[in-house]
Amino acid sequence: MPDALMRAAKARAAERGENLKELVTRAVAHELGLPSAPKRKAGRVTLPLIGRDAAATVLITNDDIAAAFDAEDIERYTAP
């Protein structure tokens, strides 16, 4: 495939949110008059996925994390 055609195909695939294989498969199916595979629903998402009002804020400090690690170490390395 000529370089210019490959670059254009990659760009078109990226614009459509698909990979090159999907674009080529769809194009060949179209050329042959065959039904192409159903378009997948996956695509780009906008972050954040969870709105700010969806959950309460968790307040944790570095001291809380250090204490949790210390407690875990004591539990793990203290003989029963």
C-alpha contacts under 8 A as a table, 3 or more apart, distances in Angstrom:
res1	aa1	res2	aa2	distance
1	M	5	L	6.69
1	M	6	M	6.40
2	P	5	L	5.34
2	P	6	M	6.26
3	D	6	M	5.06
3	D	7	R	6.14
4	A	7	R	5.17
4	A	8	A	6.19
5	L	8	A	5.08
5	L	9	A	6.07
6	M	9	A	5.05
6	M	10	K	6.12
7	R	10	K	5.16
7	R	11	A	6.14
8	A	11	A	5.08
8	A	12	R	6.13
9	A	12	R	5.12
9	A	13	A	6.09
9	A	20	L	7.00
9	A	23	L	7.61
10	K	13	A	5.12
10	K	14	A	6.16
10	K	19	N	7.65
10	K	20	L	5.87
11	A	14	A	5.12
11	A	15	E	6.19
12	R	15	E	5.02
12	R	16	R	6.31
13	A	16	R	5.17
13	A	17	G	6.16
13	A	18	E	5.10
13	A	19	N	5.64
13	A	20	L	5.72
13	A	22	E	7.91
13	A	23	L	5.83
14	A	17	G	4.98
14	A	18	E	5.88
14	A	19	N	6.76
15	E	18	E	7.74
17	G	43	G	6.17
17	G	44	R	7.34
18	E	22	E	6.24
18	E	23	L	6.82
19	N	22	E	5.48
19	N	23	L	6.51
20	L	23	L	5.10
20	L	24	V	6.13
21	K	24	V	5.22
21	K	25	T	6.01
22	E	25	T	5.10
22	E	26	R	6.09
23	L	26	R	5.22
23	L	27	A	6.09
24	V	27	A	5.01
24	V	28	V	6.06
25	T	28	V	5.30
25	T	29	A	6.08
25	T	36	S	7.50
26	R	29	A	5.12
26	R	30	H	6.09
26	R	36	S	5.41
26	R	37	A	7.27
27	A	30	H	5.07
27	A	31	E	6.16
28	V	31	E	4.99
28	V	32	L	6.14
29	A	32	L	5.14
29	A	33	G	6.02
29	A	34	L	4.89
29	A	35	P	6.29
29	A	36	S	5.55
30	H	33	G	5.02
30	H	34	L	5.96
30	H	35	P	7.05
30	H	36	S	6.92
31	E	34	L	7.70
45	V	49	L	7.77
46	T	49	L	6.70
47	L	50	I	7.90
48	P	51	G	6.58
50	I	54	A	6.37
51	G	54	A	5.35
52	R	55	A	6.78
53	D	56	A	7.37
60	I	64	D	6.12
60	I	65	I	7.41
61	T	64	D	5.13
61	T	65	I	6.54
62	N	65	I	5.10
62	N	66	A	6.14
63	D	66	A	5.03
63	D	67	A	6.06
64	D	67	A	5.13
64	D	68	A	6.23
65	I	68	A	5.09
65	I	69	F	6.28
66	A	69	F	5.11
66	A	70	D	6.12
67	A	70	D	5.00
67	A	71	A	6.10
68	A	71	A	5.13
68	A	72	E	6.15
69	F	72	E	5.04
69	F	73	D	6.13
70	D	73	D	5.08
70	D	74	I	6.16
71	A	74	I	5.11
71	A	75	E	6.14
72	E	75	E	5.10
72	E	76	R	6.03
73	D	76	R	5.05
73	D	77	Y	5.85
73	D	78	T	8.00
74	I	77	Y	5.46
74	I	78	T	5.56
75	E	78	T	5.74
